[in-house]
Amino acid sequence: MITVGTPKRISATGLVTTSSAKLLGVLCNSSAAGTITLDDSFDGASGAPFANAIPMVAGAYLPIPATVAKALFCTIGGAADVTFFVA
C-alpha cells in the first residue's frame, strides 16, 4: 500500500498528471464555494468523471484512493486552491 505521494498544487482547471498515476488524496488550501470534479482523461471530456462536484473545505484533507489509466484532469468549480498527492 502506497502511503506517500508527490504533491501537485493547482488553483485552476487542468491536468494534475499527464500519465497513469495513483491518487492518494487532496488537501484543500482555500476555497470560496469551490468544488472539484475528477476525470481519467487529458481534457475532462470523457463524459464519465469518477468524482463529481466534491465540495472543498479549507484545511480539509480528503482521501481518494484511485488509479487513473490515462491522466488525472481536475475541473474546479467556484474558487479553490488544492494540493493533490499522487504516486
PyMOL Python script that loads the backbone (N, CA, C, O; Angstrom):
from pymol import cmd

cmd.read_pdbstr("""\
ATOM      1  N   MET A   1       0.835  -1.191   0.000  1.00  0.00           N
ATOM      2  CA  MET A   1       0.000   0.000   0.000  1.00  0.00           C
ATOM      3  C   MET A   1       0.879   1.253   0.000  1.00  0.00           C
ATOM      4  O   MET A   1       1.795   1.388   0.811  1.00  0.00           O
ATOM      5  N   ILE A   2       0.581   2.157  -0.921  1.00  0.00           N
ATOM      6  CA  ILE A   2       1.327   3.417  -1.023  1.00  0.00           C
ATOM      7  C   ILE A   2       0.738   4.411  -0.026  1.00  0.00           C
ATOM      8  O   ILE A   2      -0.473   4.631  -0.009  1.00  0.00           O
ATOM      9  N   THR A   3       1.591   5.012   0.805  1.00  0.00           N
ATOM     10  CA  THR A   3       1.099   5.947   1.816  1.00  0.00           C
ATOM     11  C   THR A   3       1.599   7.373   1.629  1.00  0.00           C
ATOM     12  O   THR A   3       1.130   8.293   2.298  1.00  0.00           O
ATOM     13  N   VAL A   4       2.553   7.556   0.718  1.00  0.00           N
ATOM     14  CA  VAL A   4       3.058   8.907   0.454  1.00  0.00           C
ATOM     15  C   VAL A   4       3.063   9.165  -1.046  1.00  0.00           C
ATOM     16  O   VAL A   4       3.178   8.240  -1.850  1.00  0.00           O
ATOM     17  N   GLY A   5       2.936  10.431  -1.405  1.00  0.00           N
ATOM     18  CA  GLY A   5       2.933  10.774  -2.817  1.00  0.00           C
ATOM     19  C   GLY A   5       3.519  12.147  -3.055  1.00  0.00           C
ATOM     20  O   GLY A   5       3.795  12.895  -2.117  1.00  0.00           O
ATOM     21  N   THR A   6       3.702  12.461  -4.295  1.00  0.00           N
ATOM     22  CA  THR A   6       4.232  13.753  -4.712  1.00  0.00           C
ATOM     23  C   THR A   6       3.112  14.791  -4.729  1.00  0.00           C
ATOM     24  O   THR A   6       2.052  14.540  -5.304  1.00  0.00           O
ATOM     25  N   PRO A   7       3.329  15.951  -4.109  1.00  0.00           N
ATOM     26  CA  PRO A   7       2.283  16.985  -4.132  1.00  0.00           C
ATOM     27  C   PRO A   7       2.233  17.722  -5.462  1.00  0.00           C
ATOM     28  O   PRO A   7       3.266  17.976  -6.080  1.00  0.00           O
ATOM     29  N   LYS A   8       1.039  18.057  -5.891  1.00  0.00           N
ATOM     30  CA  LYS A   8       0.818  18.880  -7.095  1.00  0.00           C
ATOM     31  C   LYS A   8      -0.286  19.875  -6.758  1.00  0.00           C
ATOM     32  O   LYS A   8      -1.443  19.493  -6.580  1.00  0.00           O
ATOM     33  N   ARG A   9       0.075  21.151  -6.670  1.00  0.00           N
ATOM     34  CA  ARG A   9      -0.860  22.205  -6.279  1.00  0.00           C
ATOM     35  C   ARG A   9      -1.447  22.875  -7.512  1.00  0.00           C
ATOM     36  O   ARG A   9      -0.718  23.239  -8.435  1.00  0.00           O
ATOM     37  N   ILE A  10      -2.778  23.039  -7.526  1.00  0.00           N
ATOM     38  CA  ILE A  10      -3.438  23.734  -8.627  1.00  0.00           C
ATOM     39  C   ILE A  10      -4.522  24.663  -8.071  1.00  0.00           C
ATOM     40  O   ILE A  10      -5.045  24.446  -6.978  1.00  0.00           O
ATOM     41  N   SER A  11      -4.839  25.680  -8.832  1.00  0.00           N
ATOM     42  CA  SER A  11      -5.923  26.594  -8.442  1.00  0.00           C
ATOM     43  C   SER A  11      -6.816  26.924  -9.642  1.00  0.00           C
ATOM     44  O   SER A  11      -7.669  27.808  -9.572  1.00  0.00           O
ATOM     45  N   ALA A  12      -6.605  26.206 -10.729  1.00  0.00           N
ATOM     46  CA  ALA A  12      -7.428  26.385 -11.929  1.00  0.00           C
ATOM     47  C   ALA A  12      -7.644  25.031 -12.579  1.00  0.00           C
ATOM     48  O   ALA A  12      -6.861  24.105 -12.370  1.00  0.00           O
ATOM     49  N   THR A  13      -8.688  24.914 -13.354  1.00  0.00           N
ATOM     50  CA  THR A  13      -8.991  23.682 -14.064  1.00  0.00           C
ATOM     51  C   THR A  13      -7.806  23.266 -14.931  1.00  0.00           C
ATOM     52  O   THR A  13      -7.212  24.097 -15.619  1.00  0.00           O
ATOM     53  N   GLY A  14      -7.462  21.967 -14.896  1.00  0.00           N
ATOM     54  CA  GLY A  14      -6.368  21.483 -15.740  1.00  0.00           C
ATOM     55  C   GLY A  14      -5.879  20.119 -15.328  1.00  0.00           C
ATOM     56  O   GLY A  14      -6.469  19.453 -14.477  1.00  0.00           O
ATOM     57  N   LEU A  15      -4.778  19.713 -15.953  1.00  0.00           N
ATOM     58  CA  LEU A  15      -4.175  18.415 -15.687  1.00  0.00           C
ATOM     59  C   LEU A  15      -3.426  18.394 -14.365  1.00  0.00           C
ATOM     60  O   LEU A  15      -2.680  19.317 -14.039  1.00  0.00           O
ATOM     61  N   VAL A  16      -3.638  17.337 -13.622  1.00  0.00           N
ATOM     62  CA  VAL A  16      -2.865  17.093 -12.402  1.00  0.00           C
ATOM     63  C   VAL A  16      -1.695  16.182 -12.751  1.00  0.00           C
ATOM     64  O   VAL A  16      -0.572  16.402 -12.296  1.00  0.00           O
ATOM     65  N   THR A  17      -1.962  15.149 -13.569  1.00  0.00           N
ATOM     66  CA  THR A  17      -0.910  14.277 -14.088  1.00  0.00           C
ATOM     67  C   THR A  17      -1.110  14.130 -15.595  1.00  0.00           C
ATOM     68  O   THR A  17      -2.213  14.323 -16.107  1.00  0.00           O
ATOM     69  N   THR A  18      -0.033  13.788 -16.295  1.00  0.00           N
ATOM     70  CA  THR A  18      -0.119  13.607 -17.740  1.00  0.00           C
ATOM     71  C   THR A  18       0.066  12.139 -18.136  1.00  0.00           C
ATOM     72  O   THR A  18       0.265  11.824 -19.309  1.00  0.00           O
ATOM     73  N   SER A  19      -0.001  11.263 -17.160  1.00  0.00           N
ATOM     74  CA  SER A  19       0.120   9.830 -17.420  1.00  0.00           C
ATOM     75  C   SER A  19      -0.618   9.074 -16.324  1.00  0.00           C
ATOM     76  O   SER A  19      -1.228   9.681 -15.443  1.00  0.00           O
ATOM     77  N   SER A  20      -0.558   7.750 -16.382  1.00  0.00           N
ATOM     78  CA  SER A  20      -1.218   6.951 -15.349  1.00  0.00           C
ATOM     79  C   SER A  20      -0.614   7.287 -13.987  1.00  0.00           C
ATOM     80  O   SER A  20       0.565   7.624 -13.882  1.00  0.00           O
ATOM     81  N   ALA A  21      -1.437   7.190 -12.952  1.00  0.00           N
ATOM     82  CA  ALA A  21      -0.979   7.538 -11.606  1.00  0.00           C
ATOM     83  C   ALA A  21      -1.915   6.955 -10.566  1.00  0.00           C
ATOM     84  O   ALA A  21      -3.036   6.541 -10.862  1.00  0.00           O
ATOM     85  N   LYS A  22      -1.426   6.935  -9.350  1.00  0.00           N
ATOM     86  CA  LYS A  22      -2.244   6.549  -8.211  1.00  0.00           C
ATOM     87  C   LYS A  22      -2.524   7.805  -7.398  1.00  0.00           C
ATOM     88  O   LYS A  22      -1.602   8.462  -6.915  1.00  0.00           O
ATOM     89  N   LEU A  23      -3.787   8.127  -7.253  1.00  0.00           N
ATOM     90  CA  LEU A  23      -4.200   9.285  -6.466  1.00  0.00           C
ATOM     91  C   LEU A  23      -4.400   8.840  -5.030  1.00  0.00           C
ATOM     92  O   LEU A  23      -5.114   7.874  -4.761  1.00  0.00           O
ATOM     93  N   LEU A  24      -3.761   9.555  -4.105  1.00  0.00           N
ATOM     94  CA  LEU A  24      -3.915   9.242  -2.690  1.00  0.00           C
ATOM     95  C   LEU A  24      -4.996  10.103  -2.055  1.00  0.00           C
ATOM     96  O   LEU A  24      -5.811   9.615  -1.272  1.00  0.00           O
ATOM     97  N   GLY A  25      -4.998  11.396  -2.400  1.00  0.00           N
ATOM     98  CA  GLY A  25      -5.985  12.295  -1.821  1.00  0.00           C
ATOM     99  C   GLY A  25      -5.721  13.728  -2.217  1.00  0.00           C
ATOM    100  O   GLY A  25      -4.832  14.020  -3.017  1.00  0.00           O
ATOM    101  N   VAL A  26      -6.521  14.628  -1.636  1.00  0.00           N
ATOM    102  CA  VAL A  26      -6.424  16.048  -1.960  1.00  0.00           C
ATOM    103  C   VAL A  26      -6.584  16.877  -0.690  1.00  0.00           C
ATOM    104  O   VAL A  26      -7.441  16.594   0.147  1.00  0.00           O
ATOM    105  N   LEU A  27      -5.747  17.903  -0.560  1.00  0.00           N
ATOM    106  CA  LEU A  27      -5.801  18.851   0.546  1.00  0.00           C
ATOM    107  C   LEU A  27      -6.340  20.164   0.006  1.00  0.00           C
ATOM    108  O   LEU A  27      -5.830  20.679  -0.988  1.00  0.00           O
ATOM    109  N   CYS A  28      -7.360  20.709   0.646  1.00  0.00           N
ATOM    110  CA  CYS A  28      -7.900  21.995   0.231  1.00  0.00           C
ATOM    111  C   CYS A  28      -7.178  23.094   1.004  1.00  0.00           C
ATOM    112  O   CYS A  28      -7.288  23.177   2.227  1.00  0.00           O
ATOM    113  N   ASN A  29      -6.442  23.935   0.285  1.00  0.00           N
ATOM    114  CA  ASN A  29      -5.710  25.037   0.906  1.00  0.00           C
ATOM    115  C   ASN A  29      -6.620  26.229   1.165  1.00  0.00           C
ATOM    116  O   ASN A  29      -6.514  26.888   2.200  1.00  0.00           O
ATOM    117  N   SER A  30      -7.517  26.503   0.215  1.00  0.00           N
ATOM    118  CA  SER A  30      -8.502  27.575   0.382  1.00  0.00           C
ATOM    119  C   SER A  30      -9.654  27.305  -0.570  1.00  0.00           C
ATOM    120  O   SER A  30      -9.498  26.625  -1.584  1.00  0.00           O
ATOM    121  N   SER A  31     -10.824  27.854  -0.220  1.00  0.00           N
ATOM    122  CA  SER A  31     -11.996  27.621  -1.052  1.00  0.00           C
ATOM    123  C   SER A  31     -13.030  28.716  -0.836  1.00  0.00           C
ATOM    124  O   SER A  31     -13.243  29.185   0.282  1.00  0.00           O
ATOM    125  N   ALA A  32     -13.666  29.110  -1.930  1.00  0.00           N
ATOM    126  CA  ALA A  32     -14.820  30.010  -1.895  1.00  0.00           C
ATOM    127  C   ALA A  32     -15.896  29.320  -2.729  1.00  0.00           C
ATOM    128  O   ALA A  32     -15.994  29.520  -3.940  1.00  0.00           O
ATOM    129  N   ALA A  33     -16.689  28.512  -2.057  1.00  0.00           N
ATOM    130  CA  ALA A  33     -17.710  27.686  -2.720  1.00  0.00           C
ATOM    131  C   ALA A  33     -17.092  26.797  -3.793  1.00  0.00           C
ATOM    132  O   ALA A  33     -17.702  26.551  -4.834  1.00  0.00           O
ATOM    133  N   GLY A  34     -15.859  26.309  -3.530  1.00  0.00           N
ATOM    134  CA  GLY A  34     -15.138  25.503  -4.507  1.00  0.00           C
ATOM    135  C   GLY A  34     -15.567  24.051  -4.526  1.00  0.00           C
ATOM    136  O   GLY A  34     -15.916  23.472  -3.497  1.00  0.00           O
ATOM    137  N   THR A  35     -15.533  23.473  -5.717  1.00  0.00           N
ATOM    138  CA  THR A  35     -15.768  22.045  -5.907  1.00  0.00           C
ATOM    139  C   THR A  35     -14.724  21.516  -6.879  1.00  0.00           C
ATOM    140  O   THR A  35     -14.138  22.273  -7.652  1.00  0.00           O
ATOM    141  N   ILE A  36     -14.499  20.195  -6.829  1.00  0.00           N
ATOM    142  CA  ILE A  36     -13.639  19.565  -7.822  1.00  0.00           C
ATOM    143  C   ILE A  36     -14.370  18.390  -8.451  1.00  0.00           C
ATOM    144  O   ILE A  36     -15.127  17.677  -7.792  1.00  0.00           O
ATOM    145  N   THR A  37     -14.124  18.208  -9.741  1.00  0.00           N
ATOM    146  CA  THR A  37     -14.606  17.052 -10.489  1.00  0.00           C
ATOM    147  C   THR A  37     -13.382  16.397 -11.104  1.00  0.00           C
ATOM    148  O   THR A  37     -12.564  17.067 -11.734  1.00  0.00           O
ATOM    149  N   LEU A  38     -13.255  15.080 -10.919  1.00  0.00           N
ATOM    150  CA  LEU A  38     -12.066  14.365 -11.363  1.00  0.00           C
ATOM    151  C   LEU A  38     -12.399  13.392 -12.478  1.00  0.00           C
ATOM    152  O   LEU A  38     -13.417  12.701 -12.450  1.00  0.00           O
ATOM    153  N   ASP A  39     -11.508  13.358 -13.463  1.00  0.00           N
ATOM    154  CA  ASP A  39     -11.731  12.565 -14.665  1.00  0.00           C
ATOM    155  C   ASP A  39     -10.424  11.883 -15.076  1.00  0.00           C
ATOM    156  O   ASP A  39      -9.347  12.466 -14.954  1.00  0.00           O
ATOM    157  N   ASP A  40     -10.529  10.650 -15.560  1.00  0.00           N
ATOM    158  CA  ASP A  40      -9.384   9.918 -16.091  1.00  0.00           C
ATOM    159  C   ASP A  40      -9.268  10.252 -17.578  1.00  0.00           C
ATOM    160  O   ASP A  40      -9.629   9.449 -18.438  1.00  0.00           O
ATOM    161  N   SER A  41      -8.755  11.456 -17.864  1.00  0.00           N
ATOM    162  CA  SER A  41      -8.633  11.908 -19.259  1.00  0.00           C
ATOM    163  C   SER A  41      -7.642  13.061 -19.329  1.00  0.00           C
ATOM    164  O   SER A  41      -7.154  13.545 -18.308  1.00  0.00           O
ATOM    165  N   PHE A  42      -7.358  13.488 -20.550  1.00  0.00           N
ATOM    166  CA  PHE A  42      -6.434  14.607 -20.762  1.00  0.00           C
ATOM    167  C   PHE A  42      -7.135  15.954 -20.817  1.00  0.00           C
ATOM    168  O   PHE A  42      -6.481  16.996 -20.760  1.00  0.00           O
ATOM    169  N   ASP A  43      -8.476  15.945 -20.929  1.00  0.00           N
ATOM    170  CA  ASP A  43      -9.195  17.206 -21.104  1.00  0.00           C
ATOM    171  C   ASP A  43     -10.511  17.308 -20.341  1.00  0.00           C
ATOM    172  O   ASP A  43     -11.225  18.301 -20.481  1.00  0.00           O
ATOM    173  N   GLY A  44     -10.841  16.310 -19.543  1.00  0.00           N
ATOM    174  CA  GLY A  44     -12.081  16.350 -18.777  1.00  0.00           C
ATOM    175  C   GLY A  44     -13.318  16.070 -19.599  1.00  0.00           C
ATOM    176  O   GLY A  44     -14.435  16.252 -19.114  1.00  0.00           O
ATOM    177  N   ALA A  45     -13.143  15.630 -20.838  1.00  0.00           N
ATOM    178  CA  ALA A  45     -14.288  15.458 -21.737  1.00  0.00           C
ATOM    179  C   ALA A  45     -14.715  13.999 -21.904  1.00  0.00           C
ATOM    180  O   ALA A  45     -15.388  13.661 -22.878  1.00  0.00           O
ATOM    181  N   SER A  46     -14.331  13.134 -20.965  1.00  0.00           N
ATOM    182  CA  SER A  46     -14.692  11.724 -21.106  1.00  0.00           C
ATOM    183  C   SER A  46     -16.194  11.513 -20.953  1.00  0.00           C
ATOM    184  O   SER A  46     -16.746  10.537 -21.459  1.00  0.00           O
ATOM    185  N   GLY A  47     -16.847  12.433 -20.254  1.00  0.00           N
ATOM    186  CA  GLY A  47     -18.278  12.285 -20.013  1.00  0.00           C
ATOM    187  C   GLY A  47     -18.586  11.362 -18.846  1.00  0.00           C
ATOM    188  O   GLY A  47     -19.750  11.117 -18.530  1.00  0.00           O
ATOM    189  N   ALA A  48     -17.546  10.853 -18.209  1.00  0.00           N
ATOM    190  CA  ALA A  48     -17.745   9.931 -17.089  1.00  0.00           C
ATOM    191  C   ALA A  48     -16.756  10.214 -15.962  1.00  0.00           C
ATOM    192  O   ALA A  48     -15.869   9.401 -15.704  1.00  0.00           O
ATOM    193  N   PRO A  49     -16.896  11.361 -15.285  1.00  0.00           N
ATOM    194  CA  PRO A  49     -15.981  11.641 -14.174  1.00  0.00           C
ATOM    195  C   PRO A  49     -16.146  10.592 -13.075  1.00  0.00           C
ATOM    196  O   PRO A  49     -17.252  10.108 -12.831  1.00  0.00           O
ATOM    197  N   PHE A  50     -15.040  10.244 -12.414  1.00  0.00           N
ATOM    198  CA  PHE A  50     -15.152   9.270 -11.327  1.00  0.00           C
ATOM    199  C   PHE A  50     -15.441   9.931  -9.988  1.00  0.00           C
ATOM    200  O   PHE A  50     -15.757   9.247  -9.015  1.00  0.00           O
ATOM    201  N   ALA A  51     -15.339  11.237  -9.929  1.00  0.00           N
ATOM    202  CA  ALA A  51     -15.732  12.009  -8.745  1.00  0.00           C
ATOM    203  C   ALA A  51     -16.315  13.318  -9.259  1.00  0.00           C
ATOM    204  O   ALA A  51     -15.670  14.029 -10.029  1.00  0.00           O
ATOM    205  N   ASN A  52     -17.529  13.636  -8.837  1.00  0.00           N
ATOM    206  CA  ASN A  52     -18.241  14.765  -9.430  1.00  0.00           C
ATOM    207  C   ASN A  52     -18.648  15.803  -8.394  1.00  0.00           C
ATOM    208  O   ASN A  52     -19.363  15.490  -7.442  1.00  0.00           O
ATOM    209  N   ALA A  53     -18.192  17.039  -8.581  1.00  0.00           N
ATOM    210  CA  ALA A  53     -18.589  18.189  -7.764  1.00  0.00           C
ATOM    211  C   ALA A  53     -18.414  17.948  -6.266  1.00  0.00           C
ATOM    212  O   ALA A  53     -19.339  18.159  -5.482  1.00  0.00           O
ATOM    213  N   ILE A  54     -17.217  17.503  -5.879  1.00  0.00           N
ATOM    214  CA  ILE A  54     -16.910  17.301  -4.464  1.00  0.00           C
ATOM    215  C   ILE A  54     -16.670  18.666  -3.830  1.00  0.00           C
ATOM    216  O   ILE A  54     -15.804  19.408  -4.293  1.00  0.00           O
ATOM    217  N   PRO A  55     -17.417  19.020  -2.778  1.00  0.00           N
ATOM    218  CA  PRO A  55     -17.206  20.320  -2.128  1.00  0.00           C
ATOM    219  C   PRO A  55     -15.839  20.372  -1.438  1.00  0.00           C
ATOM    220  O   PRO A  55     -15.437  19.419  -0.771  1.00  0.00           O
ATOM    221  N   MET A  56     -15.139  21.477  -1.604  1.00  0.00           N
ATOM    222  CA  MET A  56     -13.843  21.676  -0.967  1.00  0.00           C
ATOM    223  C   MET A  56     -14.001  22.570   0.258  1.00  0.00           C
ATOM    224  O   MET A  56     -14.630  23.626   0.197  1.00  0.00           O
ATOM    225  N   VAL A  57     -13.418  22.128   1.366  1.00  0.00           N
ATOM    226  CA  VAL A  57     -13.463  22.865   2.628  1.00  0.00           C
ATOM    227  C   VAL A  57     -12.024  23.184   3.018  1.00  0.00           C
ATOM    228  O   VAL A  57     -11.203  22.275   3.153  1.00  0.00           O
ATOM    229  N   ALA A  58     -11.714  24.453   3.199  1.00  0.00           N
ATOM    230  CA  ALA A  58     -10.350  24.882   3.510  1.00  0.00           C
ATOM    231  C   ALA A  58      -9.816  24.140   4.727  1.00  0.00           C
ATOM    232  O   ALA A  58     -10.485  24.044   5.756  1.00  0.00           O
ATOM    233  N   GLY A  59      -8.607  23.620   4.597  1.00  0.00           N
ATOM    234  CA  GLY A  59      -7.939  22.920   5.681  1.00  0.00           C
ATOM    235  C   GLY A  59      -8.261  21.438   5.765  1.00  0.00           C
ATOM    236  O   GLY A  59      -7.694  20.732   6.599  1.00  0.00           O
ATOM    237  N   ALA A  60      -9.151  20.958   4.926  1.00  0.00           N
ATOM    238  CA  ALA A  60      -9.560  19.551   4.985  1.00  0.00           C
ATOM    239  C   ALA A  60      -8.779  18.708   3.985  1.00  0.00           C
ATOM    240  O   ALA A  60      -8.522  19.135   2.860  1.00  0.00           O
ATOM    241  N   TYR A  61      -8.407  17.504   4.414  1.00  0.00           N
ATOM    242  CA  TYR A  61      -7.765  16.515   3.539  1.00  0.00           C
ATOM    243  C   TYR A  61      -8.795  15.438   3.240  1.00  0.00           C
ATOM    244  O   TYR A  61      -9.444  14.918   4.148  1.00  0.00           O
ATOM    245  N   LEU A  62      -8.939  15.109   1.972  1.00  0.00           N
ATOM    246  CA  LEU A  62      -9.901  14.098   1.549  1.00  0.00           C
ATOM    247  C   LEU A  62      -9.160  12.947   0.879  1.00  0.00           C
ATOM    248  O   LEU A  62      -8.606  13.117  -0.208  1.00  0.00           O
ATOM    249  N   PRO A  63      -9.144  11.765   1.524  1.00  0.00           N
ATOM    250  CA  PRO A  63      -8.516  10.617   0.868  1.00  0.00           C
ATOM    251  C   PRO A  63      -9.348  10.194  -0.347  1.00  0.00           C
ATOM    252  O   PRO A  63     -10.569  10.065  -0.260  1.00  0.00           O
ATOM    253  N   ILE A  64      -8.676   9.982  -1.468  1.00  0.00           N
ATOM    254  CA  ILE A  64      -9.337   9.493  -2.679  1.00  0.00           C
ATOM    255  C   ILE A  64      -8.431   8.413  -3.271  1.00  0.00           C
ATOM    256  O   ILE A  64      -7.625   8.698  -4.158  1.00  0.00           O
ATOM    257  N   PRO A  65      -8.556   7.181  -2.789  1.00  0.00           N
ATOM    258  CA  PRO A  65      -7.688   6.111  -3.295  1.00  0.00           C
ATOM    259  C   PRO A  65      -8.169   5.639  -4.666  1.00  0.00           C
ATOM    260  O   PRO A  65      -9.082   4.819  -4.765  1.00  0.00           O
ATOM    261  N   ALA A  66      -7.552   6.161  -5.710  1.00  0.00           N
ATOM    262  CA  ALA A  66      -7.973   5.830  -7.079  1.00  0.00           C
ATOM    263  C   ALA A  66      -6.754   5.739  -7.985  1.00  0.00           C
ATOM    264  O   ALA A  66      -5.734   6.385  -7.746  1.00  0.00           O
ATOM    265  N   THR A  67      -6.878   4.932  -9.020  1.00  0.00           N
ATOM    266  CA  THR A  67      -5.849   4.823 -10.046  1.00  0.00           C
ATOM    267  C   THR A  67      -6.425   5.352 -11.353  1.00  0.00           C
ATOM    268  O   THR A  67      -7.547   5.012 -11.728  1.00  0.00           O
ATOM    269  N   VAL A  68      -5.656   6.181 -12.040  1.00  0.00           N
ATOM    270  CA  VAL A  68      -6.077   6.651 -13.365  1.00  0.00           C
ATOM    271  C   VAL A  68      -5.170   6.009 -14.410  1.00  0.00           C
ATOM    272  O   VAL A  68      -3.962   5.891 -14.204  1.00  0.00           O
ATOM    273  N   ALA A  69      -5.752   5.598 -15.523  1.00  0.00           N
ATOM    274  CA  ALA A  69      -5.004   4.903 -16.563  1.00  0.00           C
ATOM    275  C   ALA A  69      -4.379   5.868 -17.569  1.00  0.00           C
ATOM    276  O   ALA A  69      -3.280   5.623 -18.067  1.00  0.00           O
ATOM    277  N   LYS A  70      -5.084   6.973 -17.872  1.00  0.00           N
ATOM    278  CA  LYS A  70      -4.609   7.909 -18.897  1.00  0.00           C
ATOM    279  C   LYS A  70      -3.904   9.106 -18.274  1.00  0.00           C
ATOM    280  O   LYS A  70      -2.703   9.303 -18.456  1.00  0.00           O
ATOM    281  N   ALA A  71      -4.672   9.900 -17.537  1.00  0.00           N
ATOM    282  CA  ALA A  71      -4.180  11.128 -16.908  1.00  0.00           C
ATOM    283  C   ALA A  71      -5.216  11.557 -15.880  1.00  0.00           C
ATOM    284  O   ALA A  71      -6.350  11.079 -15.909  1.00  0.00           O
ATOM    285  N   LEU A  72      -4.845  12.443 -14.980  1.00  0.00           N
ATOM    286  CA  LEU A  72      -5.798  12.966 -13.990  1.00  0.00           C
ATOM    287  C   LEU A  72      -6.106  14.414 -14.330  1.00  0.00           C
ATOM    288  O   LEU A  72      -5.228  15.275 -14.279  1.00  0.00           O
ATOM    289  N   PHE A  73      -7.365  14.675 -14.678  1.00  0.00           N
ATOM    290  CA  PHE A  73      -7.823  16.019 -15.017  1.00  0.00           C
ATOM    291  C   PHE A  73      -8.785  16.484 -13.942  1.00  0.00           C
ATOM    292  O   PHE A  73      -9.690  15.746 -13.552  1.00  0.00           O
ATOM    293  N   CYS A  74      -8.595  17.705 -13.461  1.00  0.00           N
ATOM    294  CA  CYS A  74      -9.441  18.271 -12.411  1.00  0.00           C
ATOM    295  C   CYS A  74     -10.146  19.521 -12.935  1.00  0.00           C
ATOM    296  O   CYS A  74      -9.513  20.446 -13.444  1.00  0.00           O
ATOM    297  N   THR A  75     -11.465  19.523 -12.796  1.00  0.00           N
ATOM    298  CA  THR A  75     -12.258  20.710 -13.111  1.00  0.00           C
ATOM    299  C   THR A  75     -12.624  21.369 -11.791  1.00  0.00           C
ATOM    300  O   THR A  75     -13.238  20.745 -10.926  1.00  0.00           O
ATOM    301  N   ILE A  76     -12.248  22.628 -11.641  1.00  0.00           N
ATOM    302  CA  ILE A  76     -12.564  23.366 -10.418  1.00  0.00           C
ATOM    303  C   ILE A  76     -13.772  24.250 -10.671  1.00  0.00           C
ATOM    304  O   ILE A  76     -13.790  25.059 -11.598  1.00  0.00           O
ATOM    305  N   GLY A  77     -14.786  24.078  -9.823  1.00  0.00           N
ATOM    306  CA  GLY A  77     -15.955  24.949  -9.850  1.00  0.00           C
ATOM    307  C   GLY A  77     -15.836  25.952  -8.713  1.00  0.00           C
ATOM    308  O   GLY A  77     -15.275  25.627  -7.666  1.00  0.00           O
ATOM    309  N   GLY A  78     -16.346  27.148  -8.893  1.00  0.00           N
ATOM    310  CA  GLY A  78     -16.166  28.175  -7.858  1.00  0.00           C
ATOM    311  C   GLY A  78     -14.697  28.546  -7.809  1.00  0.00           C
ATOM    312  O   GLY A  78     -14.056  28.683  -8.851  1.00  0.00           O
ATOM    313  N   ALA A  79     -14.161  28.709  -6.619  1.00  0.00           N
ATOM    314  CA  ALA A  79     -12.738  29.019  -6.460  1.00  0.00           C
ATOM    315  C   ALA A  79     -12.152  28.095  -5.406  1.00  0.00           C
ATOM    316  O   ALA A  79     -12.686  27.972  -4.303  1.00  0.00           O
ATOM    317  N   ALA A  80     -11.048  27.445  -5.757  1.00  0.00           N
ATOM    318  CA  ALA A  80     -10.380  26.556  -4.817  1.00  0.00           C
ATOM    319  C   ALA A  80      -8.904  26.458  -5.166  1.00  0.00           C
ATOM    320  O   ALA A  80      -8.524  26.481  -6.336  1.00  0.00           O
ATOM    321  N   ASP A  81      -8.089  26.351  -4.144  1.00  0.00           N
ATOM    322  CA  ASP A  81      -6.663  26.102  -4.269  1.00  0.00           C
ATOM    323  C   ASP A  81      -6.436  24.774  -3.560  1.00  0.00           C
ATOM    324  O   ASP A  81      -6.637  24.666  -2.350  1.00  0.00           O
ATOM    325  N   VAL A  82      -6.015  23.759  -4.323  1.00  0.00           N
ATOM    326  CA  VAL A  82      -5.921  22.417  -3.759  1.00  0.00           C
ATOM    327  C   VAL A  82      -4.557  21.800  -4.072  1.00  0.00           C
ATOM    328  O   VAL A  82      -3.905  22.160  -5.052  1.00  0.00           O
ATOM    329  N   THR A  83      -4.143  20.862  -3.218  1.00  0.00           N
ATOM    330  CA  THR A  83      -2.924  20.103  -3.443  1.00  0.00           C
ATOM    331  C   THR A  83      -3.284  18.632  -3.523  1.00  0.00           C
ATOM    332  O   THR A  83      -3.819  18.057  -2.575  1.00  0.00           O
ATOM    333  N   PHE A  84      -2.983  18.026  -4.672  1.00  0.00           N
ATOM    334  CA  PHE A  84      -3.185  16.595  -4.870  1.00  0.00           C
ATOM    335  C   PHE A  84      -1.921  15.859  -4.461  1.00  0.00           C
ATOM    336  O   PHE A  84      -0.815  16.374  -4.623  1.00  0.00           O
ATOM    337  N   PHE A  85      -2.088  14.656  -3.931  1.00  0.00           N
ATOM    338  CA  PHE A  85      -0.953  13.792  -3.618  1.00  0.00           C
ATOM    339  C   PHE A  85      -1.083  12.564  -4.496  1.00  0.00           C
ATOM    340  O   PHE A  85      -2.042  11.801  -4.377  1.00  0.00           O
ATOM    341  N   VAL A  86      -0.098  12.374  -5.393  1.00  0.00           N
ATOM    342  CA  VAL A  86      -0.155  11.298  -6.377  1.00  0.00           C
ATOM    343  C   VAL A  86       1.141  10.489  -6.341  1.00  0.00           C
ATOM    344  O   VAL A  86       2.203  11.001  -5.987  1.00  0.00           O
ATOM    345  N   ALA A  87       1.029   9.224  -6.712  1.00  0.00           N
ATOM    346  CA  ALA A  87       2.195   8.333  -6.762  1.00  0.00           C
ATOM    347  C   ALA A  87       2.213   7.611  -8.088  1.00  0.00           C
ATOM    348  O   ALA A  87       3.112   6.809  -8.343  1.00  0.00           O
TER     349      ALA A  87
END
""", "prot")
cmd.dss("prot")
cmd.show_as("cartoon", "prot")
cmd.util.cbc("prot")
cmd.orient("prot")
